[in-house]
Amino acid sequence: MLLSLVLVYLVFSIAIGLYAAKKVHSASDYITAGRSLPMPMVMAMVFATWFGAETVLGISATFLDEGFRGLISDPLGAALCLVLFGLVFALPLYRLKLMTLGDFFHIRYNKRTELVLSLCIVLSYLGWVSAQVTALGLVFNVLSEGSISMTQGMLIGTAVVLLYTLFGGMWSVAVTTCVQMVVIVIGLFLVTSTASDMAGGMTEVISRAAAEGKFEWLPALDLVDILGWMAALFTLALGSIPQQDVFQRVNTSKNETVAVWATTLGGIAYFLFAAVPLYLAYSASLIDPSQTAELMAQDSQLVLPTFVATHMPFWLQAVFFGALLSVIMSTASSTLLAPSVTFTENVLKNFVPNMDDAQLLKSTRITVFVMTLLVLANATMSSGDIHAMVENAYRITLAGVFVPLTAGLFWRKASNLGATLSMSLGLGGWIFMEVFFSDVSFEPQLVGLLLSFIGMVSGSVLAPNPDAANRHGLAARHL
């Protein structure tokens, strides 16, 4: 019965997404929703950028195992990324009226930089979207009590997301996300309130968590520990800034005020609401410690869905799993669209020039389909650790993309050679450390970030662009 209700909800989501697809008449409509969305819709999409499977299943499981110390990357780093993007990056990027971040690298540097960095952005999404696909498989496996395998669940859930994303693009993402966010907020609050009462109330839950040291989050006064803490924070706080999905949401805004404040407030809302699944997971560990211990040994990501399926009344089970699917689908749809748009606009168009609007729209839809197949393949071959998938996704953009974007926006002297050395040294240094020094006590992407900065400065000083002070009018107008 519960599985049937969930399937009905999936059909409802498809119907909403396909209805929104009627607004798509051009590539611009498909990619940016015509830059016409109001504050509530953009804020909901920004919130949904991060509030996905990672938040409900991934970090809640990590919190039970490691406490706040395991959550420096997410939610702290993830929320900081959105706030920084809103306050620092949103306005100059919004004013440029570009389709993708790859377009910025093209007009600020050159086609080679555009191509390499766009490919880095596309590759970084494999892990992120795979985490959502893995979660879809996990939910269907739990709902069916094992009769639907993880792989079968991945196929079902991904097919639903693909269907409305393929036809409606950003319009379908925007409309379905707004509906799904209502389900998420109401659903999680209802389930958490009931679990809190079962665990003895909020005071009891928080005091028990504090007594176990779950709220300790600062690093020890040890260089290695501090470097590890910084790497976890920077990987998402900075590494996820040069991402198409965040930029795409900013770009859908109807004006500059919405672009800046919907992003900033969405980040703050994410950080605050991310505490809800943490509280719910710890409540579950108090209510049924033996079940929690058994699941932690098997797969800690099963703690929440199994707890709800075994301890909540039927109507709350329906609410929770509806909310959980909303969380995953809203994130999966947007993160599936972002790399597809980047590949079509900034990679494919370099090999198929003179592509008109209709061809761009068709090519983007084909890329969405192909990207879905790649994500499914990656998800089925991965370890299944949702939190690890998300953390690993942004190492490549931290090491190779963050510095060229930031320098290109805010440093007039940033040059083509600087960008080339930045991405070469950053990516090369990170990969070298991963391959030959994977057992070091700090994260290799920190080395990549440092080398990327050195490459940008040295290359720009040695070989400045002849028109660096006013390249394509960017410096004079926006820097």
C-alpha positions as CSV (number, residue, x, y, z in Angstrom):
1,M,0.0,0.0,0.0
2,L,2.8,2.4,0.9
3,L,4.7,1.7,-2.2
4,S,1.5,2.3,-4.3
5,L,1.0,5.7,-2.7
6,V,4.6,6.6,-3.4
7,L,4.2,5.6,-7.1
8,V,1.1,7.8,-7.3
9,Y,3.2,10.7,-6.0
10,L,5.8,10.0,-8.7
11,V,3.1,10.1,-11.4
12,F,1.9,13.4,-9.9
13,S,5.4,14.8,-10.1
14,I,5.8,13.7,-13.7
15,A,2.5,15.4,-14.5
16,I,3.6,18.7,-12.9
17,G,6.9,18.6,-14.7
18,L,5.4,17.9,-18.1
19,Y,2.8,20.6,-17.6
20,A,5.6,23.1,-16.9
21,A,7.4,21.9,-20.1
22,K,4.7,23.8,-22.1
23,K,6.6,27.0,-21.3
24,V,9.7,25.8,-23.1
25,H,9.9,27.4,-26.6
26,S,13.6,28.0,-26.9
27,A,17.0,27.0,-25.6
28,S,16.9,30.0,-23.2
29,D,13.6,28.8,-21.7
30,Y,15.0,25.3,-21.3
31,I,18.3,26.4,-19.7
32,T,17.4,29.6,-17.7
33,A,13.6,29.6,-17.6
34,G,13.7,32.9,-19.5
35,R,15.4,34.7,-16.6
36,S,12.0,35.4,-15.2
37,L,11.6,33.6,-11.9
38,P,10.6,35.4,-8.6
39,M,12.3,35.3,-5.2
40,P,10.3,32.3,-3.7
41,M,11.0,30.0,-6.7
42,V,14.7,30.8,-7.0
43,M,15.2,30.5,-3.2
44,A,13.4,27.1,-3.3
45,M,15.7,25.9,-6.1
46,V,18.8,27.2,-4.3
47,F,17.7,25.4,-1.1
48,A,17.1,22.2,-3.2
49,T,20.6,22.5,-4.7
50,W,22.0,20.9,-1.5
51,F,19.0,19.5,0.3
52,G,19.1,16.1,-1.3
53,A,19.9,12.6,-0.5
54,E,23.2,13.7,1.0
55,T,21.4,15.8,3.6
56,V,18.7,13.4,4.7
57,L,20.5,10.1,4.4
58,G,24.2,10.9,4.1
59,I,25.1,13.5,6.7
60,S,22.5,12.1,9.2
61,A,24.3,8.8,9.1
62,T,27.7,10.6,9.4
63,F,26.4,12.5,12.4
64,L,25.6,9.3,14.2
65,D,29.0,8.0,13.5
66,E,31.3,11.0,13.8
67,G,29.2,13.9,15.2
68,F,29.6,17.4,13.9
69,R,33.3,16.8,13.1
70,G,32.2,14.7,10.2
71,L,29.9,17.4,8.8
72,I,32.4,20.2,8.2
73,S,32.1,19.8,4.4
74,D,28.3,19.5,4.5
75,P,26.2,21.3,5.8
76,L,28.7,23.9,6.9
77,G,30.8,24.1,3.7
78,A,27.8,23.7,1.4
79,A,25.8,26.4,3.1
80,L,28.9,28.7,3.1
81,C,29.2,28.1,-0.6
82,L,25.7,29.4,-1.3
83,V,26.1,32.4,0.9
84,L,29.4,33.3,-0.7
85,F,28.0,32.8,-4.1
86,G,25.1,35.1,-3.4
87,L,27.0,37.9,-1.7
88,V,30.2,37.8,-3.9
89,F,29.7,36.0,-7.2
90,A,26.0,36.3,-8.1
91,L,25.8,40.0,-9.1
92,P,28.8,40.2,-11.5
93,L,27.9,36.8,-13.1
94,Y,24.2,37.7,-13.5
95,R,25.0,41.0,-15.2
96,L,27.0,39.2,-17.9
97,K,23.8,37.4,-19.2
98,L,25.5,34.2,-20.0
99,M,24.1,30.7,-20.4
100,T,26.9,28.8,-18.6
101,L,30.0,29.3,-16.5
102,G,31.9,27.9,-19.5
103,D,30.8,31.0,-21.5
104,F,32.5,33.2,-18.9
105,F,35.8,31.3,-19.4
106,H,35.5,31.7,-23.1
107,I,35.0,35.5,-23.1
108,R,37.4,36.1,-20.2
109,Y,40.2,33.8,-21.4
110,N,40.0,31.7,-24.5
111,K,38.4,28.6,-26.1
112,R,41.0,26.2,-24.7
113,T,40.3,27.3,-21.2
114,E,36.6,27.1,-21.8
115,L,36.9,23.6,-23.1
116,V,39.1,22.2,-20.3
117,L,37.3,23.8,-17.4
118,S,33.9,22.9,-18.8
119,L,34.9,19.3,-19.0
120,C,36.1,19.5,-15.4
121,I,32.7,20.8,-14.3
122,V,30.9,18.1,-16.2
123,L,33.0,15.3,-14.7
124,S,32.5,16.7,-11.2
125,Y,28.8,16.0,-11.5
126,L,29.1,12.3,-12.0
127,G,29.6,11.7,-8.3
128,W,27.0,14.3,-7.2
129,V,24.2,13.0,-9.4
130,S,25.2,9.4,-8.7
131,A,24.6,10.0,-5.0
132,Q,21.0,11.0,-5.8
133,V,20.5,8.0,-8.0
134,T,21.9,5.7,-5.3
135,A,19.5,7.2,-2.8
136,L,16.6,6.5,-5.1
137,G,17.6,2.9,-5.3
138,L,17.9,2.7,-1.5
139,V,14.4,4.2,-0.9
140,F,12.7,1.8,-3.3
141,N,14.6,-1.1,-1.7
142,V,13.3,-0.2,1.7
143,L,9.8,0.6,0.6
144,S,9.4,-2.8,-1.1
145,E,11.0,-4.6,1.8
146,G,13.8,-5.9,-0.5
147,S,11.6,-7.1,-3.4
148,I,12.9,-4.2,-5.5
149,S,16.7,-4.3,-5.6
150,M,18.9,-1.3,-5.3
151,T,19.6,-1.4,-9.1
152,Q,16.0,-1.7,-10.0
153,G,15.1,1.2,-7.7
154,M,17.8,3.3,-9.3
155,L,16.3,2.6,-12.7
156,I,12.7,3.4,-11.6
157,G,13.6,6.7,-9.9
158,T,16.0,7.9,-12.5
159,A,13.4,7.2,-15.3
160,V,11.0,9.5,-13.5
161,V,13.5,12.3,-13.1
162,L,14.7,11.9,-16.6
163,L,11.2,12.1,-18.1
164,Y,10.2,15.6,-16.9
165,T,13.8,17.0,-17.0
166,L,14.2,15.9,-20.6
167,F,11.1,17.8,-21.8
168,G,10.9,20.7,-19.4
169,G,14.4,21.6,-18.5
170,M,14.7,24.4,-16.0
171,W,11.0,25.3,-16.1
172,S,10.1,21.7,-15.0
173,V,12.9,21.8,-12.4
174,A,11.6,25.2,-11.0
175,V,7.9,24.2,-10.8
176,T,8.4,20.7,-9.4
177,T,10.9,21.9,-6.9
178,C,8.5,24.5,-5.5
179,V,5.9,21.7,-4.9
180,Q,8.5,19.3,-3.6
181,M,9.9,21.8,-1.1
182,V,6.5,22.2,0.5
183,V,6.3,18.4,0.9
184,I,9.8,18.3,2.3
185,V,9.4,20.9,4.9
186,I,6.0,19.7,6.2
187,G,6.9,16.1,6.0
188,L,10.2,16.2,7.8
189,F,8.8,18.5,10.6
190,L,5.9,16.1,11.2
191,V,8.0,13.0,11.4
192,T,10.7,14.7,13.5
193,S,8.2,16.0,16.0
194,T,6.7,12.6,16.5
195,A,10.1,10.9,16.8
196,S,11.2,13.6,19.3
197,D,8.2,12.9,21.5
198,M,9.0,9.2,21.4
199,A,12.6,9.9,22.4
200,G,11.6,11.9,25.5
201,G,11.5,15.4,24.0
202,M,13.9,17.9,22.5
203,T,15.8,18.7,25.7
204,E,16.5,15.0,26.3
205,V,17.7,14.4,22.7
206,I,20.0,17.4,22.7
207,S,21.5,16.8,26.1
208,R,22.2,13.1,25.3
209,A,23.9,14.2,22.0
210,A,25.9,16.8,23.8
211,A,27.0,14.3,26.5
212,E,28.3,12.0,23.7
213,G,30.3,14.8,22.2
214,K,28.2,15.0,19.0
215,F,28.4,18.8,18.9
216,E,32.2,19.1,18.9
217,W,33.2,20.5,15.5
218,L,36.5,22.5,15.8
219,P,39.8,20.8,15.0
220,A,42.3,19.9,17.6
221,L,45.4,22.2,17.9
222,D,47.4,19.9,15.6
223,L,48.6,20.9,12.2
224,V,47.5,17.7,10.5
225,D,44.0,17.9,12.0
226,I,43.7,21.6,11.1
227,L,44.7,20.8,7.5
228,G,42.2,18.0,7.3
229,W,39.4,20.3,8.7
230,M,40.3,23.0,6.2
231,A,40.3,20.6,3.3
232,A,36.8,19.3,4.3
233,L,35.5,22.9,4.5
234,F,37.1,24.2,1.4
235,T,36.2,21.3,-0.8
236,L,32.5,22.2,-0.8
237,A,32.7,25.9,0.3
238,L,35.0,26.8,-2.5
239,G,35.0,23.8,-4.8
240,S,31.3,24.0,-5.4
241,I,31.2,27.7,-6.3
242,P,32.3,27.1,-9.9
243,Q,29.3,24.8,-10.5
244,Q,26.7,25.2,-13.2
245,D,23.8,24.2,-11.0
246,V,24.3,27.1,-8.6
247,F,25.0,29.6,-11.4
248,Q,22.0,28.3,-13.3
249,R,19.7,29.1,-10.4
250,V,21.1,32.6,-10.2
251,N,20.6,33.0,-13.9
252,T,16.9,32.2,-13.7
253,S,16.2,35.3,-11.5
254,K,14.1,38.0,-12.8
255,N,16.3,40.8,-11.5
256,E,19.6,41.4,-9.6
257,T,18.0,41.6,-6.2
258,V,16.5,38.2,-6.6
259,A,19.8,36.8,-7.9
260,V,21.7,38.0,-4.9
261,W,19.3,37.5,-2.0
262,A,17.5,34.3,-3.1
263,T,20.9,32.6,-3.3
264,T,22.1,34.0,0.1
265,L,18.8,33.3,1.9
266,G,18.6,29.9,0.3
267,G,22.0,29.0,1.8
268,I,21.1,30.2,5.2
269,A,17.8,28.2,5.1
270,Y,19.7,25.1,4.0
271,F,22.1,25.3,6.9
272,L,19.3,25.7,9.5
273,F,17.0,23.1,8.0
274,A,19.8,20.6,7.6
275,A,19.7,20.2,11.4
276,V,16.3,18.5,11.1
277,P,17.5,15.1,9.7
278,L,20.4,15.1,12.2
279,Y,18.0,15.5,15.1
280,L,15.7,12.8,13.6
281,A,18.5,10.3,13.2
282,Y,19.8,10.8,16.7
283,S,16.2,10.5,18.0
284,A,16.0,7.2,16.2
285,S,19.2,6.0,17.9
286,L,17.6,6.7,21.3
287,I,14.3,5.1,20.5
288,D,15.7,1.8,19.2
289,P,19.4,1.6,19.9
290,S,19.7,-2.1,19.0
291,Q,18.2,-1.6,15.5
292,T,20.4,1.5,15.0
293,A,23.5,-0.4,16.0
294,E,22.7,-3.2,13.6
295,L,22.1,-0.8,10.7
296,M,25.2,1.2,11.5
297,A,27.2,-2.0,11.1
298,Q,25.4,-2.9,7.9
299,D,24.8,0.5,6.1
300,S,24.3,3.6,8.2
301,Q,22.3,5.2,5.4
302,L,19.5,2.8,6.2
303,V,19.0,4.1,9.7
304,L,16.4,6.8,9.0
305,P,14.2,5.0,6.3
306,T,14.2,1.8,8.3
307,F,13.3,3.6,11.5
308,V,10.4,5.3,9.9
309,A,9.2,2.1,8.2
310,T,9.2,0.2,11.5
311,H,8.3,2.7,14.1
312,M,6.0,5.4,12.5
313,P,2.3,5.1,11.9
314,F,1.3,4.5,8.3
315,W,0.3,8.0,7.4
316,L,3.7,9.4,8.7
317,Q,5.5,6.7,6.7
318,A,3.7,8.0,3.6
319,V,4.6,11.6,4.5
320,F,8.3,10.8,5.1
321,F,8.9,8.7,2.0
322,G,7.0,11.3,-0.1
323,A,9.2,14.0,1.4
324,L,12.4,11.9,0.9
325,L,11.6,11.3,-2.7
326,S,10.9,15.0,-3.2
327,V,14.3,15.8,-1.7
328,I,16.1,13.4,-4.0
329,M,14.2,14.2,-7.2
330,S,14.4,18.0,-6.8
331,T,18.2,17.7,-6.5
332,A,18.7,15.0,-9.1
333,S,16.7,16.9,-11.8
334,S,18.7,20.1,-11.4
335,T,22.1,18.4,-11.1
336,L,21.3,16.3,-14.2
337,L,20.5,19.3,-16.3
338,A,23.5,21.4,-15.3
339,P,26.4,19.2,-16.7
340,S,24.3,18.5,-19.8
341,V,23.9,22.2,-20.5
342,T,27.6,22.8,-19.9
343,F,28.6,20.0,-22.2
344,T,26.4,21.1,-25.1
345,E,27.1,24.8,-24.8
346,N,30.8,24.7,-24.1
347,V,32.1,21.4,-25.5
348,L,29.9,20.3,-28.3
349,K,29.5,23.7,-29.8
350,N,33.3,23.9,-30.2
351,F,33.1,20.9,-32.5
352,V,29.7,21.7,-34.1
353,P,29.9,25.5,-34.9
354,N,27.0,27.6,-36.1
355,M,24.4,25.6,-34.1
356,D,21.1,27.4,-34.1
357,D,18.6,27.7,-31.2
358,A,16.6,24.6,-32.2
359,Q,19.7,22.5,-32.7
360,L,21.0,23.7,-29.3
361,L,17.8,22.7,-27.6
362,K,17.7,19.3,-29.3
363,S,21.4,18.6,-28.5
364,T,20.9,19.6,-24.9
365,R,18.0,17.1,-24.5
366,I,20.1,14.3,-26.1
367,T,23.0,15.1,-23.7
368,V,20.6,14.9,-20.8
369,F,19.7,11.4,-21.9
370,V,23.3,10.3,-22.4
371,M,24.4,11.9,-19.1
372,T,21.7,9.9,-17.3
373,L,23.1,6.7,-18.7
374,L,26.6,7.6,-17.5
375,V,25.3,8.5,-14.0
376,L,23.5,5.2,-13.7
377,A,26.6,3.3,-14.7
378,N,28.7,5.2,-12.2
379,A,26.1,4.7,-9.4
380,T,25.9,1.0,-9.9
381,M,29.7,0.6,-9.9
382,S,30.4,2.9,-6.9
383,S,30.6,2.0,-3.2
384,G,27.2,3.4,-2.4
385,D,28.5,5.9,0.2
386,I,26.4,9.0,-0.5
387,H,28.4,11.4,1.7
388,A,31.7,10.2,0.2
389,M,30.3,10.6,-3.4
390,V,29.4,14.2,-2.7
391,E,32.7,15.1,-1.1
392,N,34.7,13.6,-3.9
393,A,32.7,15.3,-6.6
394,Y,34.1,18.7,-5.8
395,R,37.8,17.9,-5.5
396,I,38.3,18.5,-9.2
397,T,36.6,21.9,-9.3
398,L,38.4,23.1,-6.2
399,A,41.8,22.1,-7.6
400,G,41.3,23.3,-11.2
401,V,38.3,25.7,-11.6
402,F,37.9,27.9,-8.5
403,V,41.0,30.1,-9.0
404,P,40.4,30.8,-12.7
405,L,36.8,31.8,-12.0
406,T,37.6,34.0,-9.0
407,A,40.7,35.6,-10.6
408,G,38.8,36.2,-13.9
409,L,36.0,38.0,-12.1
410,F,38.0,40.1,-9.6
411,W,41.6,40.5,-10.8
412,R,42.0,42.5,-14.0
413,K,45.5,41.2,-14.6
414,A,44.4,37.5,-14.8
415,S,45.7,36.3,-18.2
416,N,45.3,33.4,-20.6
417,L,48.7,32.0,-19.5
418,G,47.7,32.5,-15.9
419,A,44.5,30.5,-16.5
420,T,46.4,27.8,-18.4
421,L,49.1,27.4,-15.6
422,S,46.4,27.6,-12.9
423,M,44.3,24.7,-14.3
424,S,47.4,22.7,-15.3
425,L,49.3,22.9,-12.0
426,G,46.1,22.7,-9.9
427,L,44.7,19.6,-11.6
428,G,48.2,18.0,-12.2
429,G,49.3,18.6,-8.6
430,W,46.0,17.1,-7.2
431,I,46.1,14.1,-9.5
432,F,49.8,13.5,-8.7
433,M,49.1,13.6,-5.0
434,E,46.1,11.3,-5.3
435,V,48.1,8.7,-7.3
436,F,51.4,8.7,-5.5
437,F,50.7,10.1,-2.1
438,S,47.1,9.0,-1.4
439,D,48.1,8.0,2.2
440,V,49.1,11.5,3.3
441,S,47.4,12.8,6.4
442,F,45.7,15.8,4.6
443,E,43.5,16.0,1.5
444,P,45.4,16.2,-1.8
445,Q,43.0,18.8,-3.2
446,L,44.6,21.4,-0.9
447,V,47.9,21.0,-2.8
448,G,46.0,21.4,-6.1
449,L,44.3,24.6,-4.8
450,L,47.7,26.1,-3.7
451,L,49.4,25.2,-7.0
452,S,46.4,26.6,-8.9
453,F,46.8,30.0,-7.2
454,I,50.6,30.0,-7.8
455,G,50.0,29.2,-11.5
456,M,47.5,32.0,-11.9
457,V,49.7,34.6,-10.3
458,S,52.9,33.6,-12.0
459,G,51.4,33.2,-15.4
460,S,49.6,36.5,-15.3
461,V,52.7,38.4,-14.2
462,L,54.9,36.7,-16.8
463,A,52.5,37.1,-19.7
464,P,49.7,39.5,-19.2
465,N,47.1,39.8,-21.9
466,P,47.6,42.9,-24.1
467,D,44.0,44.0,-23.4
468,A,43.9,42.6,-19.8
469,A,42.6,45.8,-18.3
470,N,39.5,45.8,-20.5
471,R,39.2,42.3,-22.0
472,H,35.8,42.2,-23.9
473,G,34.6,45.0,-21.7
474,L,34.4,42.8,-18.6
475,A,36.9,44.7,-16.5
476,A,35.5,48.1,-17.1
477,R,31.9,47.1,-16.6
478,H,32.0,44.5,-13.8
479,L,35.3,44.3,-11.9
